[in-house]
Amino acid sequence: AAGPSEQTAFSTRAHIFQIDPQTKKNWKPCSAEAVVINVLLEPRVQYRIVSSEAGKPVLNSILTPTSVFTKTSPKFGQWTDARAGTVYGLGFGAEADLQRFMEKYEEAVREIKAWAAEPAAPKDASIRRADESVTDDQQRAAEASQLATLRYENERLRAAMATSAAHAKQWENELATLKNNNARLTAALQDSAANVEEWKTQLSTWKEECARLKRRAQDAEALARDATEREAALRAKEGDNKHQLEIERLSKQAADLREANDRHVLRTRELDARVKDLEDQLRVALSGGDKARRLAQSAATVGAGLAARIAELQELQAALDAVAKDAARQ
């Protein structure tokens, strides 16, 4: 809480941390959440940075001419309190809040230095000795603060160097892995280039073979067409041969029929001569009864045979006409 002669010079909100006194590396939170940070001024006497949480003080740091606020990240800063023998840190919600607090901190330190540089009024011996004692205490406090700050910075640098060495080793391993992968990729690329050339050669060979096969297919197709035409011609010729054979068969049949017709014509002529002879005999024997009847019966028998021969001749003539028509159509 502010004293009766103090006034609030600046206020903000932040999380409060304190360096671990054992490890001097890790931060220990002093507040469970962001709390109000007040910079209190007692004119021409001192500046204090104070804060409390739930009514309990969590920060009370007096600034000196040698106090330094260090910004370690965009939202985090720290300073050494030599009198308390510790290092405090503040975590802000925004970088702008840290920047305003830092400006007020530096302004307070400059004002404290100006107070120390002002000439003092003459004092008696006891007051001078008290002032000298206070000055010596302030000097020792400043030296202690610088020493604590240097120790903290030294530890921080050592940790950073160790982390950097670990990262360097990791980067070396990653670089070796990348080199190995690069070599493998280069070899694979060379093999791929060789395979591409081989594939180009094979492709050219296959193209030539394909063209050759196409030419052979065209030749085979031409031969097939020629064979088809020849086959058609042979079939036509074979058909002509069959037609010729049929004509020859019909011609032979017609010749046989003509020969049979000639025979029938000859027989008819013989029958005609015999009928004429019988008619003559009939006229001669008109006067004889029995003899005449016998001659009449004989004439009737001859007439029936003659009619049968005439019918056979008519059938033969119809067959000859049909053969002649078939031969004319073919």
C-alpha positions as CSV (number, residue, x, y, z in Angstrom):
1,A,0.0,0.0,0.0
2,A,1.1,3.6,-0.6
3,G,2.6,5.5,2.3
4,P,1.2,8.8,3.5
5,S,3.8,10.8,1.5
6,E,3.6,8.6,-1.7
7,Q,1.6,9.0,-4.8
8,T,0.8,6.7,-7.7
9,A,3.0,7.7,-10.7
10,F,1.9,4.8,-13.1
11,S,-0.4,1.8,-13.0
12,T,-0.7,-1.3,-15.3
13,R,-1.7,-5.0,-15.2
14,A,0.7,-7.9,-15.5
15,H,1.6,-11.4,-14.2
16,I,4.4,-11.2,-11.6
17,F,7.3,-13.7,-11.6
18,Q,10.4,-14.2,-9.4
19,I,13.5,-16.1,-10.2
20,D,13.9,-19.4,-8.5
21,P,16.5,-18.7,-5.7
22,Q,17.9,-22.3,-6.0
23,T,18.3,-22.8,-9.7
24,K,18.6,-19.1,-10.7
25,K,17.1,-20.2,-14.0
26,N,13.4,-21.0,-13.7
27,W,10.7,-18.5,-13.0
28,K,8.2,-18.9,-10.2
29,P,4.8,-17.2,-10.4
30,C,4.0,-14.7,-7.6
31,S,0.4,-14.1,-8.8
32,A,-2.2,-16.5,-9.9
33,E,-3.4,-14.1,-12.6
34,A,-2.7,-10.6,-13.9
35,V,-2.7,-8.1,-11.1
36,V,-2.5,-4.3,-10.8
37,I,1.1,-3.0,-10.8
38,N,1.6,0.4,-9.2
39,V,4.7,2.6,-9.5
40,L,4.7,4.8,-6.3
41,L,6.6,8.1,-6.0
42,E,7.8,9.7,-2.8
43,P,9.1,13.0,-4.2
44,R,12.8,13.5,-4.0
45,V,13.1,10.3,-1.9
46,Q,12.3,7.1,-3.8
47,Y,10.3,5.1,-6.4
48,R,8.7,1.8,-5.5
49,I,7.0,-0.9,-7.6
50,V,4.3,-2.6,-5.5
51,S,1.4,-5.0,-6.0
52,S,-0.9,-7.2,-4.0
53,E,-3.2,-10.1,-4.6
54,A,-6.2,-10.9,-2.4
55,G,-4.9,-8.3,0.1
56,K,-1.5,-10.0,0.3
57,P,1.6,-8.1,-0.9
58,V,3.4,-10.0,-3.7
59,L,5.8,-7.3,-5.0
60,N,7.7,-4.5,-3.2
61,S,10.8,-3.3,-5.0
62,I,12.7,0.0,-4.4
63,L,14.4,1.5,-7.5
64,T,17.9,2.8,-7.3
65,P,20.1,4.9,-9.7
66,T,21.6,1.6,-11.0
67,S,18.3,-0.2,-11.6
68,V,17.9,-1.5,-15.2
69,F,14.7,-3.0,-16.8
70,T,15.5,-5.5,-19.5
71,K,13.0,-6.5,-22.2
72,T,13.6,-10.2,-22.9
73,S,10.6,-10.8,-25.2
74,P,7.9,-8.8,-26.8
75,K,5.7,-9.2,-23.7
76,F,8.1,-10.0,-20.9
77,G,10.7,-7.9,-19.0
78,Q,12.7,-8.2,-15.8
79,W,14.9,-6.3,-13.4
80,T,17.2,-7.0,-10.4
81,D,16.3,-6.0,-6.9
82,A,19.7,-5.9,-5.1
83,R,18.2,-5.2,-1.7
84,A,15.8,-8.1,-1.9
85,G,18.5,-10.3,-3.5
86,T,16.3,-11.5,-6.3
87,V,15.1,-10.9,-9.9
88,Y,11.5,-9.9,-10.7
89,G,9.7,-10.5,-14.1
90,L,6.5,-9.1,-15.5
91,G,4.4,-10.7,-18.2
92,F,2.1,-8.3,-20.0
93,G,-0.9,-9.0,-22.1
94,A,0.3,-6.7,-25.0
95,E,3.6,-5.4,-26.2
96,A,2.4,-1.8,-25.9
97,D,1.7,-2.3,-22.2
98,L,5.3,-3.5,-21.6
99,Q,6.6,-0.6,-23.6
100,R,4.8,2.0,-21.5
101,F,5.9,0.4,-18.3
102,M,9.5,0.3,-19.5
103,E,9.4,4.0,-20.4
104,K,8.0,4.9,-17.0
105,Y,10.7,2.7,-15.3
106,E,13.5,4.4,-17.2
107,E,12.0,7.8,-16.5
108,A,11.9,7.0,-12.7
109,V,15.6,5.9,-12.8
110,R,16.6,9.1,-14.5
111,E,14.8,11.1,-11.9
112,I,16.5,9.2,-9.1
113,K,19.9,9.9,-10.7
114,A,19.0,13.6,-10.9
115,W,18.1,13.7,-7.3
116,A,21.5,12.2,-6.4
117,A,23.3,14.8,-8.6
118,E,21.7,17.8,-6.9
119,P,24.0,19.7,-4.5
120,A,23.0,19.3,-0.9
121,A,22.7,22.1,1.7
122,P,25.5,22.3,4.3
123,K,24.9,19.9,7.2
124,D,26.6,19.3,10.5
125,A,29.0,16.5,11.0
126,S,26.4,14.0,12.3
127,I,24.2,14.6,9.3
128,R,27.2,14.3,6.9
129,R,28.2,11.0,8.5
130,A,24.6,9.8,8.2
131,D,24.5,10.9,4.6
132,E,27.8,9.2,3.9
133,S,26.5,6.0,5.5
134,V,23.4,6.1,3.4
135,T,25.6,6.7,0.3
136,D,27.8,3.8,1.1
137,D,24.7,1.6,1.6
138,Q,23.3,2.7,-1.7
139,Q,26.7,2.0,-3.4
140,R,26.9,-1.4,-2.0
141,A,23.2,-2.1,-2.9
142,A,24.0,-0.9,-6.5
143,E,27.0,-3.1,-6.7
144,A,25.0,-6.1,-5.4
145,S,22.3,-5.3,-7.9
146,Q,24.8,-5.2,-10.7
147,L,26.4,-8.4,-9.5
148,A,23.0,-10.2,-9.3
149,T,22.2,-9.0,-12.8
150,L,25.5,-10.1,-14.2
151,R,25.1,-13.5,-12.6
152,Y,21.6,-13.9,-13.9
153,E,22.7,-12.8,-17.4
154,N,25.7,-15.2,-17.2
155,E,23.4,-18.1,-16.4
156,R,21.0,-17.2,-19.1
157,L,23.8,-17.0,-21.6
158,R,25.2,-20.4,-20.5
159,A,21.7,-21.9,-21.0
160,A,21.4,-20.2,-24.4
161,M,24.8,-21.5,-25.4
162,A,23.9,-25.1,-24.3
163,T,20.6,-24.9,-26.2
164,S,22.5,-23.5,-29.2
165,A,25.0,-26.3,-29.1
166,A,22.2,-28.9,-29.0
167,H,20.5,-27.1,-31.9
168,A,23.8,-27.0,-33.8
169,K,24.2,-30.8,-33.3
170,Q,20.6,-31.3,-34.5
171,W,21.2,-29.1,-37.5
172,E,24.4,-31.0,-38.3
173,N,22.4,-34.3,-38.3
174,E,19.7,-32.8,-40.4
175,L,22.3,-31.4,-42.8
176,A,23.9,-34.9,-43.1
177,T,20.4,-36.4,-43.7
178,L,19.7,-33.8,-46.4
179,K,23.0,-34.5,-48.1
180,N,22.3,-38.2,-48.0
181,N,18.8,-37.7,-49.4
182,N,20.2,-35.3,-52.0
183,A,22.8,-38.0,-53.1
184,R,20.1,-40.6,-53.3
185,L,17.8,-38.3,-55.3
186,T,20.7,-37.4,-57.7
187,A,21.4,-41.1,-58.3
188,A,17.7,-41.8,-58.8
189,L,17.5,-38.9,-61.2
190,Q,20.5,-40.3,-63.2
191,D,19.0,-43.7,-63.3
192,S,15.7,-42.2,-64.4
193,A,17.5,-40.3,-67.2
194,A,19.2,-43.5,-68.3
195,N,15.8,-45.4,-68.2
196,V,14.2,-42.6,-70.2
197,E,16.8,-43.0,-73.0
198,E,16.3,-46.7,-73.0
199,W,12.6,-46.2,-73.1
200,K,13.0,-43.8,-76.0
201,T,15.1,-46.4,-77.9
202,Q,12.5,-49.2,-77.2
203,L,9.7,-46.8,-78.2
204,S,11.4,-46.1,-81.5
205,T,12.0,-49.8,-82.1
206,W,8.3,-50.6,-81.3
207,K,7.2,-47.8,-83.6
208,E,9.3,-49.3,-86.5
209,E,8.0,-52.8,-85.7
210,C,4.4,-51.4,-85.6
211,A,4.8,-49.8,-89.0
212,R,6.3,-53.0,-90.4
213,L,3.4,-55.0,-89.0
214,K,0.9,-52.5,-90.5
215,R,2.6,-52.9,-93.9
216,R,2.4,-56.6,-93.6
217,A,-1.3,-56.4,-92.5
218,Q,-2.0,-54.2,-95.6
219,D,-0.2,-56.7,-97.9
220,A,-2.1,-59.6,-96.2
221,E,-5.4,-57.7,-96.7
222,A,-4.6,-57.1,-100.4
223,L,-3.7,-60.8,-100.8
224,A,-7.0,-61.7,-99.0
225,R,-8.9,-59.5,-101.4
226,D,-7.1,-61.1,-104.4
227,A,-7.8,-64.5,-103.0
228,T,-11.5,-63.7,-102.5
229,E,-11.7,-62.4,-106.1
230,R,-10.0,-65.5,-107.4
231,E,-12.2,-67.7,-105.3
232,A,-15.3,-65.9,-106.7
233,A,-13.9,-66.3,-110.2
234,L,-13.2,-70.0,-109.5
235,R,-16.7,-70.4,-108.1
236,A,-18.2,-68.7,-111.2
237,K,-16.1,-70.9,-113.4
238,E,-17.1,-73.9,-111.4
239,G,-20.7,-72.8,-111.9
240,D,-20.1,-72.5,-115.6
241,N,-18.6,-76.0,-115.6
242,K,-21.7,-77.3,-113.8
243,H,-23.9,-75.5,-116.3
244,Q,-22.0,-76.9,-119.1
245,L,-22.4,-80.4,-117.6
246,E,-26.1,-79.9,-117.2
247,I,-26.3,-78.7,-120.9
248,E,-24.4,-81.8,-121.9
249,R,-26.7,-84.0,-119.9
250,L,-29.8,-82.4,-121.4
251,S,-28.3,-82.5,-124.9
252,K,-27.6,-86.2,-124.4
253,Q,-31.2,-86.7,-123.1
254,A,-32.5,-84.8,-126.1
255,A,-30.4,-86.9,-128.4
256,D,-31.8,-90.1,-126.8
257,L,-35.3,-88.7,-127.2
258,R,-34.7,-87.8,-130.8
259,E,-33.4,-91.4,-131.4
260,A,-36.5,-92.8,-129.7
261,N,-38.7,-90.5,-131.8
262,D,-37.0,-91.7,-134.9
263,R,-37.7,-95.3,-133.9
264,H,-41.4,-94.4,-133.3
265,V,-41.7,-92.6,-136.6
266,L,-40.3,-95.7,-138.3
267,R,-42.7,-97.9,-136.5
268,T,-45.6,-95.6,-137.3
269,R,-44.7,-95.7,-141.0
270,E,-44.6,-99.5,-140.7
271,L,-48.1,-99.4,-139.1
272,D,-49.4,-97.1,-141.7
273,A,-48.2,-99.4,-144.4
274,R,-49.8,-102.4,-142.7
275,V,-53.1,-100.5,-142.2
276,K,-53.2,-99.6,-145.9
277,D,-52.5,-103.2,-146.7
278,L,-55.4,-104.4,-144.5
279,E,-57.7,-101.8,-146.0
280,D,-56.9,-103.2,-149.4
281,Q,-57.5,-106.7,-148.2
282,L,-60.8,-105.6,-146.7
283,R,-62.0,-104.1,-149.9
284,V,-61.1,-107.2,-151.8
285,A,-62.9,-109.6,-149.4
286,L,-66.2,-107.6,-149.1
287,S,-68.1,-110.5,-150.4
288,G,-66.9,-113.2,-148.0
289,G,-68.8,-113.3,-144.6
290,D,-66.6,-115.2,-142.2
291,K,-63.5,-114.1,-143.8
292,A,-64.7,-110.6,-143.8
293,R,-65.5,-110.7,-140.1
294,R,-62.0,-112.1,-139.3
295,L,-60.5,-109.3,-141.4
296,A,-62.7,-106.7,-139.5
297,Q,-61.5,-108.0,-136.1
298,S,-57.9,-108.0,-137.3
299,A,-58.4,-104.4,-138.5
300,A,-59.9,-103.4,-135.1
301,T,-57.0,-104.9,-133.2
302,V,-54.5,-103.1,-135.5
303,G,-56.5,-99.9,-135.1
304,A,-56.2,-100.1,-131.2
305,G,-52.5,-100.8,-131.4
306,L,-52.2,-97.9,-133.8
307,A,-54.1,-95.5,-131.3
308,A,-51.7,-96.6,-128.5
309,R,-48.7,-95.8,-130.6
310,I,-50.1,-92.5,-131.5
311,A,-50.6,-91.6,-127.8
312,E,-46.9,-92.7,-127.1
313,L,-45.8,-90.4,-129.9
314,Q,-47.7,-87.5,-128.5
315,E,-46.1,-88.0,-125.0
316,L,-42.7,-88.2,-126.6
317,Q,-43.3,-84.9,-128.5
318,A,-44.3,-83.1,-125.2
319,A,-41.1,-84.4,-123.5
320,L,-39.0,-83.1,-126.4
321,D,-40.7,-79.7,-126.2
322,A,-39.9,-79.4,-122.4
323,V,-36.2,-80.3,-122.9
324,A,-36.0,-77.7,-125.6
325,K,-37.4,-75.0,-123.3
326,D,-35.0,-75.8,-120.5
327,A,-32.1,-75.7,-122.8
328,A,-33.2,-72.3,-124.1
329,R,-33.5,-70.9,-120.5
330,Q,-30.0,-72.1,-119.5
